Amino acid sequence: PEGVLEFTTHDLHSIMTDLFDLGIRSLFVEGGPTLASAFITAGLVDEVVVYLAPLLLGGAMLSLTELGVTTLAAALRLEMTTVGSVGSDNMIVARLAVEQHTAHAETEADNREETVDVHRNQ
């Protein structure tokens, strides 16, 4: 498809299904911490591209919001596939570890089903 696609929902799984139905098999998501975290917690991310600039920023400048990770053992592990430079920045391309990606997606699916059940019972 050409041009801009607009969606009237915030349901990322529904949007991804619509994109798949249009023949789109790969999506580059660029945005702030809220959007990135939403895709990660929905289990829709299999690869991340991180740029590290030689800058120090103070304050609450976070690249992600809450992911539900409370311990290092529960952290989402990445497998680095590419490390390179883009100008003065470092670029890291990493894939979500397969076993964690599957487990995280299954947990998110369970959470969605629980949410649906809650809404049906109200």
Summary of the structure (lengths in Angstrom):
residues: 122
radius of gyration: 16.7
end to end distance: 39.7
largest distance: 54.8
contacts: 231
relative contact order: 0.14
helix: 38%
strand: 19%
